[in-house]
Amino acid sequence: MRTGTMSVAFQKTLRPPLLLSIVLLILPFFVTLSTSSPFNDTGLFHDNMGDYDDGDDYDISLSPATKPVPPAAKRCDYDLCKDQQPSCQKLAATTGCSCPGMSGPHEVPDPPHLRWLSQEGSNRVVVHWCAPASTVTHYLVQVEGKKEGLEAGERSRQMDLGKVASGAEVCVLAVNKAGVSTREKHSCTRFQSEISESGLALRLGILGGVVALLVVLALALLLWRFRARRKTLARTETGGAEGVL
């Protein structure tokens, strides 16, 4: 009996520490499950999006690929070489079109492009040019042999120069508040008369010869008529004398 009593007492002394050890081994496992569970104390799912309630930390704007792109403006129907055409700025203001790149009024304009010189008759020469891609207030046309240049308006693309000597240089310059464009190869040209001096002299000689020939023919016709009339008068006088006899 003594031995059995001691065995029971020994088992009673070992049970509490063993149970405590088991509890200590299992407790961290439950603590880990409770902290990592997606459910809160009430059993509802925890919404992590609450961390982004502040609009400054969470950007919901559209990406560049999904943002609407405005349609490109149509290019203005503007011809740099057309005479008396409204400025591109006015066309853009009225129709909403897009103008090509142009330098501002505080930059010296680029030189215009002189297209050609046309001869209108023997005493008129007309110059034609294209505007530069610059802001222009007016144009200045210089003719070699003439002291003063000729001014043309902002919208002008041609000018009557009057009489220009053959071989004279003609230049077109663009002007704005910043200054005057430089004289470049494409803004100047020399006038070559379609009627040269030798050709003119030849034409005048031919014309003079034709006039002289007409005068000679007229004189010859008058002389022939005069002689024919004299013969007729002579025959008439001769016939009358014979009748008297």
Secondary structure in CASP SS format (residue, H / E / C, confidence):
PFRMAT SS
TARGET T0000
AUTHOR 0000-0000-0000
METHOD secondary structure of the structure
MODEL  1
M C 1.00
R H 1.00
T H 1.00
G H 1.00
T H 1.00
M H 1.00
S H 1.00
V H 1.00
A H 1.00
F H 1.00
Q H 1.00
K H 1.00
T H 1.00
L H 1.00
R H 1.00
P H 1.00
P H 1.00
L H 1.00
L H 1.00
L H 1.00
S H 1.00
I H 1.00
V H 1.00
L H 1.00
L H 1.00
I H 1.00
L H 1.00
P H 1.00
F H 1.00
F H 1.00
V H 1.00
T H 1.00
L H 1.00
S H 1.00
T H 1.00
S H 1.00
S C 1.00
P C 1.00
F E 1.00
N C 1.00
D C 1.00
T C 1.00
G C 1.00
L C 1.00
F E 1.00
H C 1.00
D C 1.00
N H 1.00
M H 1.00
G H 1.00
D H 1.00
Y H 1.00
D C 1.00
D C 1.00
G C 1.00
D C 1.00
D C 1.00
Y C 1.00
D C 1.00
I C 1.00
S C 1.00
L C 1.00
S C 1.00
P C 1.00
A C 1.00
T C 1.00
K C 1.00
P C 1.00
V C 1.00
P C 1.00
P C 1.00
A C 1.00
A C 1.00
K C 1.00
R E 1.00
C C 1.00
D C 1.00
Y C 1.00
D C 1.00
L C 1.00
C C 1.00
K C 1.00
D C 1.00
Q C 1.00
Q C 1.00
P C 1.00
S C 1.00
C H 1.00
Q H 1.00
K H 1.00
L H 1.00
A H 1.00
A H 1.00
T H 1.00
T H 1.00
G C 1.00
C C 1.00
S E 1.00
C C 1.00
P C 1.00
G C 1.00
M C 1.00
S E 1.00
G C 1.00
P C 1.00
H C 1.00
E C 1.00
V C 1.00
P C 1.00
D C 1.00
P C 1.00
P C 1.00
H E 1.00
L E 1.00
R E 1.00
W E 1.00
L E 1.00
S E 1.00
Q E 1.00
E C 1.00
G C 1.00
S C 1.00
N C 1.00
R C 1.00
V E 1.00
V E 1.00
V E 1.00
H E 1.00
W E 1.00
C E 1.00
A C 1.00
P C 1.00
A C 1.00
S E 1.00
T C 1.00
V C 1.00
T C 1.00
H E 1.00
Y E 1.00
L E 1.00
V E 1.00
Q E 1.00
V E 1.00
E C 1.00
G C 1.00
K C 1.00
K C 1.00
E C 1.00
G C 1.00
L E 1.00
E E 1.00
A E 1.00
G E 1.00
E C 1.00
R C 1.00
S C 1.00
R C 1.00
Q E 1.00
M E 1.00
D E 1.00
L E 1.00
G E 1.00
K C 1.00
V C 1.00
A C 1.00
S C 1.00
G C 1.00
A C 1.00
E E 1.00
V E 1.00
C E 1.00
V E 1.00
L E 1.00
A E 1.00
V E 1.00
N E 1.00
K C 1.00
A C 1.00
G E 1.00
V E 1.00
S C 1.00
T C 1.00
R C 1.00
E C 1.00
K H 1.00
H H 1.00
S H 1.00
C E 1.00
T E 1.00
R E 1.00
F C 1.00
Q C 1.00
S C 1.00
E C 1.00
I C 1.00
S C 1.00
E H 1.00
S H 1.00
G H 1.00
L H 1.00
A H 1.00
L H 1.00
R H 1.00
L H 1.00
G H 1.00
I H 1.00
L H 1.00
G H 1.00
G H 1.00
V H 1.00
V H 1.00
A H 1.00
L H 1.00
L H 1.00
V H 1.00
V H 1.00
L H 1.00
A H 1.00
L H 1.00
A H 1.00
L H 1.00
L H 1.00
L H 1.00
W H 1.00
R H 1.00
F H 1.00
R H 1.00
A H 1.00
R H 1.00
R H 1.00
K H 1.00
T H 1.00
L H 1.00
A H 1.00
R H 1.00
T H 1.00
E H 1.00
T H 1.00
G H 1.00
G H 1.00
A H 1.00
E H 1.00
G H 1.00
V H 1.00
L C 1.00
END
